[in-house]
Amino acid sequence: MGYVYFPILKTTDAELKAYEHLDIYVKEKILPIFELTRSRKSSKNVDRSIYKRLDKIEELCKDSPFILDLSIDSQLTNDQIKNILNSPKGGFPEWINLITELKNKNLKVIPVIHYNPYFLDDVATEITELQKISKYLAFRVDIDDPDIISYLQEIQKSCSLSNVILILDAKFIDCRRFASDASEVFDSTLQNLISVFGYKKFLGVLCAFSCFPDSVTKYGNDKYGHFLRLEKSTFISLKQRYGQFINIYPSDYASVHPIRYDTAGGQWIPRIDFFDDRFAYYYRFRREDGGYVVAAQMTIQDKNYIPIKEFQVWADDEINIASKGNPNGSNPSHWISCRVNSYISRNVVEFKDEVQMTLLDNQDQR
């Protein structure tokens, strides 16, 4: 199977819903990186167990490979996640047990290597155990970590980097920067990777970040605005400069701001987002001004709104339905799902002719 895009998706209701409604063609072209979060609190789930989220992943990814990581966002983590990450002794046994459980359910999980520089023997044990479960592994690291190369040199002692997907995570980069400026965030690390490890050493290198703001009105007015899809232009720039040396692929946060904030009690205004090949756009109207219905109508009338024709896009269907006066969702979560669904679908169309990462479909080859 050839994968052309690698979205990072937190396992929130909105992002999982966006994935669930992707066309089958799109799902076959992406390798999602699920960042496991706590679940929604309820009377029957007071501890917000991660297993509720894992059950949903199992439902959505029965036959599809996916990368699994753990969220460290204070707004989305819980004691279960903290316990896994804070128990490196013996090779991160809680993480190994979790991945083993998923493997025993015949899920095609590609686990992230969790790294602790003070427990290198345990990291080596972890990698050895993970390789018994999955041929492929992933390693995610902040791009501003000065010790990236030394981490990878340690990892290389326990596994072949040709089976590792390296995720260089820059979190948020303001879209008002040029692609050349954003590329510079990754430049020194990519150059060091080539210098130390040679050409095409990794299965894939993902230069991931999001330019989607925490507030869209920073780039427009109260009712309308647009801003550059910096993720796309940065990937193109990096691939042109490094593609002959590194297996580089597009990855980002799928039009979601990478940092979560506590919004309890905050006001929200109905908004619909859409994309063309260069920009993100939004229409935003208060309820007394027509809310989602008017936002959808304005979206459809916008000359920049050109629905994808290659396959059905759920988000476009939802916009069309809303424009006729009866939206299927009247809360931000539903329309975040639509935005993410639309963004992922468009990226697959735009990147489908790029070099594709090929994985063995069946990881039971052992």
The 8 nearest C-alpha neighbors of each residue, nearest first, counted from 0:
[[1, 357, 358, 360, 2, 359, 27, 28],
 [2, 0, 357, 355, 356, 28, 3, 358],
 [3, 1, 28, 356, 29, 355, 4, 30],
 [2, 4, 355, 28, 351, 350, 29, 1],
 [3, 5, 29, 249, 2, 250, 6, 347],
 [4, 6, 250, 30, 31, 29, 249, 7],
 [7, 5, 31, 250, 251, 253, 252, 32],
 [8, 6, 32, 252, 251, 33, 31, 253],
 [9, 7, 33, 34, 32, 6, 14, 10],
 [8, 10, 34, 11, 33, 35, 14, 36],
 [9, 11, 35, 36, 15, 34, 8, 14],
 [12, 10, 13, 14, 9, 15, 36, 38],
 [11, 13, 15, 14, 16, 10, 332, 39],
 [12, 14, 336, 16, 332, 11, 15, 335],
 [15, 13, 17, 16, 11, 12, 336, 8],
 [14, 16, 18, 17, 12, 13, 10, 19],
 [17, 15, 19, 13, 14, 18, 336, 12],
 [16, 18, 336, 340, 14, 15, 20, 19],
 [19, 17, 15, 21, 16, 20, 14, 340],
 [18, 20, 16, 17, 21, 15, 59, 22],
 [21, 19, 18, 17, 313, 16, 22, 340],
 [22, 20, 18, 19, 25, 340, 23, 26],
 [21, 23, 25, 24, 311, 20, 26, 312],
 [24, 22, 26, 25, 27, 21, 28, 20],
 [25, 23, 27, 22, 26, 28, 310, 21],
 [26, 24, 28, 22, 27, 23, 344, 21],
 [27, 25, 23, 28, 29, 24, 21, 22],
 [26, 28, 24, 25, 29, 23, 2, 0],
 [29, 27, 2, 25, 26, 3, 1, 24],
 [30, 28, 4, 2, 26, 5, 27, 31],
 [29, 31, 5, 65, 2, 4, 32, 64],
 [32, 30, 6, 5, 65, 29, 33, 7],
 [31, 33, 66, 7, 67, 8, 6, 65],
 [34, 32, 8, 67, 9, 35, 31, 66],
 [33, 35, 9, 68, 69, 70, 8, 10],
 [34, 36, 69, 10, 70, 33, 68, 9],
 [37, 35, 75, 70, 76, 10, 49, 34],
 [36, 38, 49, 47, 76, 75, 48, 77],
 [39, 37, 47, 48, 49, 52, 51, 40],
 [38, 40, 47, 41, 37, 44, 48, 12],
 [39, 41, 47, 45, 44, 38, 46, 42],
 [42, 40, 44, 43, 45, 39, 47, 46],
 [41, 43, 44, 45, 40, 46, 47, 39],
 [44, 42, 41, 45, 40, 46, 47, 48],
 [43, 45, 41, 47, 46, 42, 40, 48],
 [44, 46, 40, 47, 41, 42, 43, 48],
 [45, 47, 48, 44, 40, 77, 78, 37],
 [48, 46, 38, 40, 44, 37, 45, 39],
 [49, 47, 50, 46, 38, 37, 51, 44],
 [48, 50, 37, 52, 51, 38, 53, 36],
 [49, 51, 53, 52, 48, 54, 38, 37],
 [52, 50, 54, 49, 53, 48, 38, 55],
 [51, 53, 55, 50, 49, 54, 38, 56],
 [52, 54, 50, 56, 55, 51, 57, 49],
 [55, 53, 57, 51, 52, 56, 50, 58],
 [54, 56, 58, 52, 57, 53, 59, 51],
 [57, 55, 53, 59, 58, 54, 60, 52],
 [56, 58, 54, 55, 60, 59, 61, 53],
 [57, 59, 55, 56, 60, 61, 54, 53],
 [58, 60, 56, 57, 61, 55, 19, 18],
 [61, 59, 63, 57, 62, 56, 58, 64],
 [60, 62, 57, 63, 106, 59, 58, 105],
 [63, 61, 60, 64, 106, 107, 105, 59],
 [62, 64, 60, 61, 107, 65, 106, 27],
 [65, 63, 107, 108, 30, 62, 109, 60],
 [66, 64, 108, 31, 30, 109, 32, 67],
 [65, 67, 109, 32, 110, 108, 33, 31],
 [68, 66, 33, 110, 32, 111, 34, 109],
 [67, 69, 34, 111, 35, 33, 66, 110],
 [70, 68, 35, 34, 71, 36, 80, 67],
 [69, 71, 34, 35, 72, 36, 76, 75],
 [70, 72, 76, 73, 69, 75, 80, 81],
 [73, 71, 75, 74, 70, 76, 259, 258],
 [74, 72, 75, 76, 71, 77, 259, 70],
 [73, 75, 72, 76, 259, 260, 261, 71],
 [76, 74, 36, 72, 73, 37, 70, 77],
 [75, 77, 37, 73, 36, 72, 71, 70],
 [78, 76, 79, 80, 37, 81, 75, 47],
 [77, 79, 81, 80, 82, 76, 46, 83],
 [80, 78, 82, 77, 81, 83, 49, 48],
 [81, 79, 83, 82, 78, 77, 76, 84],
 [80, 82, 78, 84, 83, 79, 85, 77],
 [81, 83, 85, 79, 80, 84, 78, 86],
 [84, 82, 80, 93, 81, 86, 85, 94],
 [83, 85, 81, 82, 86, 80, 87, 91],
 [84, 86, 82, 83, 81, 87, 91, 80],
 [85, 87, 83, 84, 88, 91, 82, 93],
 [88, 86, 91, 90, 85, 89, 121, 118],
 [89, 87, 90, 86, 121, 91, 118, 92],
 [88, 90, 121, 91, 92, 87, 124, 125],
 [89, 91, 121, 125, 124, 92, 87, 88],
 [90, 92, 87, 94, 93, 86, 125, 89],
 [93, 91, 95, 94, 90, 96, 89, 87],
 [94, 92, 96, 83, 95, 91, 97, 86],
 [95, 93, 97, 96, 92, 91, 83, 98],
 [94, 96, 92, 98, 97, 93, 99, 91],
 [97, 95, 99, 93, 94, 98, 92, 100],
 [96, 98, 94, 100, 99, 95, 93, 101],
 [97, 99, 101, 95, 100, 96, 102, 94],
 [98, 100, 102, 96, 97, 101, 95, 103],
 [101, 99, 103, 97, 98, 102, 96, 104],
 [102, 100, 104, 98, 103, 99, 106, 97],
 [101, 103, 99, 105, 104, 106, 100, 98],
 [104, 102, 100, 105, 101, 99, 106, 98],
 [103, 105, 101, 102, 106, 100, 57, 99],
 [106, 104, 102, 103, 107, 101, 61, 62],
 [105, 107, 102, 104, 108, 101, 61, 62],
 [108, 106, 64, 63, 105, 65, 109, 362],
 [107, 109, 65, 106, 64, 66, 110, 67],
 [108, 110, 66, 136, 65, 135, 133, 67],
 [111, 109, 67, 136, 66, 108, 137, 112],
 [110, 112, 137, 138, 68, 136, 67, 113],
 [113, 111, 138, 137, 114, 110, 126, 136],
 [114, 112, 111, 115, 122, 84, 138, 91],
 [113, 115, 122, 112, 116, 150, 119, 118],
 [114, 116, 117, 118, 119, 122, 113, 87],
 [117, 115, 118, 119, 114, 150, 122, 153],
 [118, 116, 115, 119, 120, 114, 121, 122],
 [119, 117, 121, 115, 116, 120, 122, 87],
 [120, 118, 122, 121, 116, 117, 123, 115],
 [121, 119, 123, 122, 118, 124, 90, 89],
 [120, 122, 90, 124, 118, 119, 123, 89],
 [121, 123, 119, 125, 124, 120, 90, 114],
 [122, 124, 120, 126, 121, 125, 157, 127],
 [125, 123, 90, 121, 127, 122, 126, 128],
 [124, 126, 90, 122, 128, 123, 127, 91],
 [127, 125, 129, 123, 128, 124, 130, 122],
 [126, 128, 124, 130, 125, 129, 123, 157],
 [129, 127, 125, 131, 130, 126, 124, 132],
 [128, 130, 126, 132, 131, 127, 125, 133],
 [131, 129, 133, 132, 127, 128, 134, 126],
 [132, 130, 128, 129, 133, 127, 134, 365],
 [131, 133, 129, 130, 99, 102, 134, 128],
 [134, 132, 130, 135, 131, 129, 109, 362],
 [133, 135, 130, 362, 136, 162, 132, 131],
 [136, 134, 162, 133, 109, 163, 137, 130],
 [135, 137, 163, 110, 109, 111, 164, 162],
 [138, 136, 111, 164, 163, 165, 112, 110],
 [137, 139, 165, 112, 111, 166, 164, 140],
 [140, 138, 166, 165, 167, 137, 168, 111],
 [139, 141, 167, 168, 142, 166, 138, 147],
 [142, 140, 168, 143, 144, 167, 169, 139],
 [141, 143, 169, 167, 168, 144, 140, 185],
 [144, 142, 141, 145, 169, 184, 168, 140],
 [143, 145, 141, 146, 142, 147, 140, 148],
 [146, 144, 147, 143, 148, 142, 149, 141],
 [145, 147, 149, 144, 148, 150, 151, 143],
 [148, 146, 150, 149, 145, 144, 151, 140],
 [149, 147, 151, 150, 146, 152, 192, 191],
 [148, 150, 152, 146, 151, 147, 153, 154],
 [151, 149, 147, 153, 148, 152, 146, 154],
 [150, 152, 154, 148, 153, 149, 155, 147],
 [151, 153, 149, 155, 154, 150, 148, 156],
 [154, 152, 150, 151, 155, 156, 149, 157],
 [153, 155, 151, 156, 152, 157, 150, 158],
 [154, 156, 152, 158, 157, 153, 159, 151],
 [155, 157, 154, 153, 158, 152, 123, 159],
 [156, 158, 155, 154, 123, 126, 127, 159],
 [159, 157, 155, 156, 160, 154, 126, 127],
 [158, 160, 161, 162, 155, 157, 163, 156],
 [159, 161, 163, 201, 162, 155, 200, 158],
 [162, 160, 201, 202, 159, 200, 163, 199],
 [161, 163, 135, 160, 202, 159, 136, 201],
 [164, 162, 160, 136, 137, 202, 161, 201],
 [165, 163, 137, 203, 202, 204, 138, 136],
 [164, 166, 204, 138, 137, 163, 139, 205],
 [167, 165, 139, 205, 168, 138, 204, 206],
 [168, 166, 206, 142, 140, 205, 207, 141],
 [167, 169, 141, 207, 142, 170, 140, 166],
 [168, 170, 208, 142, 141, 171, 207, 167],
 [169, 171, 208, 168, 257, 209, 172, 207],
 [172, 170, 209, 208, 210, 169, 257, 173],
 [173, 171, 210, 209, 174, 208, 170, 181],
 [172, 174, 210, 175, 176, 171, 212, 211],
 [175, 173, 210, 176, 229, 227, 172, 226],
 [176, 174, 173, 177, 227, 226, 229, 172],
 [175, 177, 174, 173, 180, 181, 178, 172],
 [176, 178, 180, 179, 181, 175, 174, 229],
 [177, 179, 233, 181, 180, 232, 182, 229],
 [178, 180, 182, 177, 181, 183, 233, 236],
 [181, 179, 177, 183, 178, 182, 176, 184],
 [180, 182, 178, 183, 184, 179, 177, 233],
 [183, 181, 179, 184, 180, 185, 233, 178],
 [182, 184, 186, 180, 185, 181, 179, 187],
 [183, 185, 182, 181, 186, 180, 187, 142],
 [184, 186, 183, 182, 188, 187, 189, 142],
 [187, 185, 183, 189, 188, 184, 190, 182],
 [186, 188, 190, 189, 185, 191, 183, 184],
 [187, 189, 191, 190, 186, 185, 192, 142],
 [190, 188, 192, 186, 191, 187, 185, 193],
 [189, 191, 187, 193, 188, 192, 186, 194],
 [190, 192, 194, 188, 189, 193, 195, 187],
 [193, 191, 189, 195, 190, 194, 196, 188],
 [192, 194, 197, 190, 191, 196, 195, 198],
 [195, 193, 191, 192, 197, 196, 190, 198],
 [196, 194, 192, 193, 191, 197, 148, 190],
 [197, 195, 193, 192, 194, 200, 198, 191],
 [198, 196, 193, 194, 195, 200, 199, 192],
 [197, 199, 244, 200, 193, 245, 196, 243],
 [200, 198, 245, 244, 246, 201, 197, 202],
 [199, 201, 198, 161, 197, 160, 196, 202],
 [202, 200, 161, 203, 160, 199, 163, 164],
 [203, 201, 161, 162, 163, 164, 246, 200],
 [202, 204, 164, 246, 201, 247, 165, 205],
 [203, 205, 165, 247, 246, 164, 166, 248],
 [204, 206, 166, 248, 250, 207, 167, 247],
 [207, 205, 167, 250, 166, 168, 204, 208],
 [206, 208, 251, 250, 168, 205, 167, 169],
 [207, 209, 170, 251, 169, 171, 168, 252],
 [210, 208, 171, 252, 211, 251, 170, 256],
 [209, 211, 174, 172, 173, 171, 212, 229],
 [210, 212, 256, 209, 254, 255, 213, 174],
 [213, 211, 214, 256, 215, 210, 173, 217],
 [212, 214, 256, 215, 211, 258, 255, 259],
 [213, 215, 212, 216, 217, 218, 211, 256],
 [216, 214, 217, 218, 212, 213, 219, 224],
 [217, 215, 219, 218, 220, 214, 221, 224],
 [216, 218, 215, 219, 214, 220, 212, 213],
 [219, 217, 216, 215, 224, 226, 225, 220],
 [220, 218, 224, 216, 217, 223, 225, 215],
 [219, 221, 216, 223, 222, 224, 218, 217],
 [220, 222, 216, 223, 283, 219, 284, 224],
 [223, 221, 283, 282, 220, 284, 224, 281],
 [224, 222, 282, 220, 281, 219, 221, 283],
 [223, 225, 219, 281, 280, 220, 218, 226],
 [224, 226, 280, 279, 219, 278, 281, 218],
 [225, 227, 279, 278, 218, 228, 280, 174],
 [228, 226, 278, 229, 174, 277, 279, 225],
 [229, 227, 278, 230, 277, 231, 279, 226],
 [228, 230, 232, 227, 231, 174, 233, 178],
 [231, 229, 233, 228, 232, 234, 209, 210],
 [232, 230, 234, 233, 229, 228, 235, 249],
 [231, 233, 235, 229, 234, 178, 230, 236],
 [234, 232, 178, 236, 230, 235, 231, 182],
 [233, 235, 237, 231, 236, 232, 249, 238],
 [236, 234, 232, 238, 233, 237, 239, 231],
 [235, 237, 233, 239, 234, 238, 232, 240],
 [238, 236, 234, 240, 239, 235, 241, 233],
 [239, 237, 242, 235, 241, 240, 236, 234],
 [238, 240, 236, 237, 242, 241, 235, 243],
 [239, 241, 237, 238, 242, 236, 243, 235],
 [242, 240, 238, 244, 243, 237, 239, 245],
 [241, 243, 238, 245, 244, 239, 247, 240],
 [242, 244, 241, 245, 240, 246, 238, 239],
 [243, 245, 198, 241, 242, 199, 193, 246],
 [246, 244, 199, 242, 247, 241, 198, 243],
 [247, 245, 203, 199, 204, 242, 202, 248],
 [246, 248, 204, 245, 203, 205, 242, 238],
 [249, 247, 205, 204, 250, 246, 203, 4],
 [250, 248, 4, 234, 205, 5, 206, 251],
 [249, 251, 5, 207, 6, 205, 4, 206],
 [252, 250, 207, 208, 6, 253, 209, 7],
 [251, 253, 7, 209, 255, 254, 6, 208],
 [252, 254, 251, 6, 255, 339, 343, 342],
 [255, 253, 211, 252, 339, 342, 256, 209],
 [256, 254, 252, 253, 211, 257, 209, 339],
 [255, 257, 211, 258, 212, 213, 209, 254],
 [258, 256, 170, 255, 171, 209, 252, 259],
 [259, 257, 256, 260, 72, 170, 171, 213],
 [260, 258, 74, 257, 261, 72, 256, 75],
 [259, 261, 262, 258, 74, 213, 263, 73],
 [260, 262, 263, 259, 74, 265, 264, 73],
 [263, 261, 265, 260, 264, 266, 259, 267],
 [264, 262, 265, 261, 266, 260, 267, 74],
 [263, 265, 262, 266, 261, 267, 260, 268],
 [266, 264, 262, 263, 267, 261, 268, 260],
 [265, 267, 264, 268, 262, 263, 269, 285],
 [268, 266, 265, 269, 331, 285, 270, 330],
 [267, 269, 285, 270, 284, 283, 266, 286],
 [270, 268, 290, 291, 284, 283, 285, 267],
 [269, 271, 283, 282, 268, 291, 294, 284],
 [270, 272, 282, 281, 294, 334, 283, 295],
 [273, 271, 281, 280, 338, 282, 270, 279],
 [272, 274, 280, 279, 281, 338, 271, 304],
 [275, 273, 279, 278, 280, 276, 342, 304],
 [274, 276, 277, 278, 303, 279, 304, 305],
 [275, 277, 278, 274, 349, 345, 228, 279],
 [278, 276, 275, 228, 227, 279, 274, 231],
 [279, 277, 227, 228, 226, 275, 274, 276],
 [278, 280, 274, 225, 226, 273, 228, 227],
 [281, 279, 225, 273, 272, 224, 274, 278],
 [280, 282, 272, 223, 271, 224, 225, 273],
 [283, 281, 223, 294, 271, 222, 270, 272],
 [282, 284, 270, 222, 269, 294, 223, 281],
 [285, 283, 290, 269, 288, 222, 294, 289],
 [284, 286, 290, 288, 268, 287, 269, 289],
 [287, 285, 290, 289, 288, 284, 269, 268],
 [286, 288, 285, 289, 290, 284, 268, 269],
 [289, 287, 285, 286, 284, 290, 293, 291],
 [288, 290, 293, 286, 287, 292, 284, 291],
 [291, 289, 286, 284, 285, 269, 292, 293],
 [290, 292, 294, 269, 293, 295, 270, 289],
 [293, 291, 322, 295, 321, 294, 324, 290],
 [292, 294, 296, 289, 295, 291, 290, 297],
 [295, 293, 291, 282, 297, 292, 296, 283],
 [296, 294, 322, 298, 292, 293, 318, 297],
 [297, 295, 322, 293, 299, 298, 294, 292],
 [296, 298, 300, 294, 295, 299, 293, 301],
 [299, 297, 295, 301, 296, 300, 294, 304],
 [298, 300, 296, 301, 297, 295, 304, 319],
 [301, 299, 297, 298, 296, 302, 304, 295],
 [300, 302, 298, 303, 304, 299, 297, 305],
 [303, 301, 304, 300, 305, 299, 298, 297],
 [304, 302, 301, 305, 275, 274, 298, 280],
 [303, 305, 301, 302, 299, 306, 298, 275],
 [304, 306, 303, 307, 275, 302, 299, 274],
 [307, 305, 308, 304, 315, 312, 275, 299],
 [306, 308, 309, 305, 310, 312, 345, 311],
 [307, 309, 310, 306, 311, 312, 305, 348],
 [310, 308, 307, 311, 348, 312, 306, 24],
 [311, 309, 308, 312, 307, 22, 24, 25],
 [310, 312, 313, 22, 308, 309, 307, 315],
 [313, 311, 314, 315, 310, 316, 22, 341],
 [312, 314, 316, 315, 20, 317, 311, 21],
 [315, 313, 337, 317, 316, 312, 341, 340],
 [316, 314, 318, 317, 313, 312, 319, 306],
 [315, 317, 313, 319, 314, 318, 320, 312],
 [318, 316, 314, 320, 315, 319, 321, 313],
 [319, 317, 315, 321, 295, 320, 316, 322],
 [318, 320, 316, 322, 317, 321, 315, 323],
 [319, 321, 317, 322, 323, 318, 326, 316],
 [322, 320, 326, 318, 325, 292, 323, 324],
 [321, 323, 296, 295, 292, 319, 324, 320],
 [324, 322, 321, 320, 325, 319, 292, 296],
 [323, 325, 321, 322, 292, 326, 320, 293],
 [324, 326, 321, 323, 327, 320, 292, 322],
 [327, 325, 321, 328, 320, 324, 329, 292],
 [326, 328, 325, 329, 321, 317, 320, 333],
 [329, 327, 326, 333, 330, 334, 331, 332],
 [328, 330, 326, 327, 331, 291, 333, 269],
 [329, 331, 332, 328, 333, 334, 269, 267],
 [330, 332, 334, 333, 335, 269, 329, 270],
 [333, 331, 335, 13, 334, 330, 336, 12],
 [334, 332, 336, 335, 328, 331, 330, 337],
 [333, 335, 337, 336, 331, 332, 338, 271],
 [334, 336, 338, 332, 337, 333, 331, 13],
 [337, 335, 17, 13, 333, 334, 339, 338],
 [336, 338, 314, 334, 340, 335, 339, 341],
 [337, 339, 335, 341, 340, 336, 272, 342],
 [340, 338, 342, 336, 341, 337, 253, 17],
 [341, 339, 17, 337, 343, 338, 342, 336],
 [342, 340, 344, 338, 339, 314, 343, 337],
 [341, 343, 339, 345, 344, 340, 338, 346],
 [342, 344, 346, 340, 345, 341, 339, 253],
 [345, 343, 341, 347, 342, 346, 25, 340],
 [344, 346, 348, 342, 347, 343, 341, 349],
 [347, 345, 349, 343, 348, 344, 350, 342],
 [346, 348, 350, 344, 345, 349, 351, 343],
 [349, 347, 345, 346, 351, 350, 344, 309],
 [348, 350, 346, 347, 351, 345, 352, 276],
 [349, 351, 347, 353, 352, 348, 346, 3],
 [352, 350, 348, 347, 353, 349, 3, 28],
 [351, 353, 350, 354, 349, 355, 3, 348],
 [352, 354, 350, 351, 355, 3, 349, 248],
 [355, 353, 352, 356, 3, 248, 351, 246],
 [356, 354, 1, 3, 2, 353, 357, 351],
 [357, 355, 2, 1, 358, 3, 354, 203],
 [356, 358, 1, 0, 355, 2, 359, 360],
 [359, 357, 360, 0, 356, 1, 2, 135],
 [358, 360, 361, 362, 357, 0, 364, 134],
 [361, 359, 358, 0, 362, 64, 63, 107],
 [360, 362, 363, 359, 364, 107, 358, 64],
 [361, 363, 364, 133, 360, 359, 134, 107],
 [362, 364, 365, 361, 133, 132, 134, 107],
 [363, 365, 362, 361, 134, 359, 360, 133],
 [364, 363, 362, 131, 134, 132, 133, 361]]
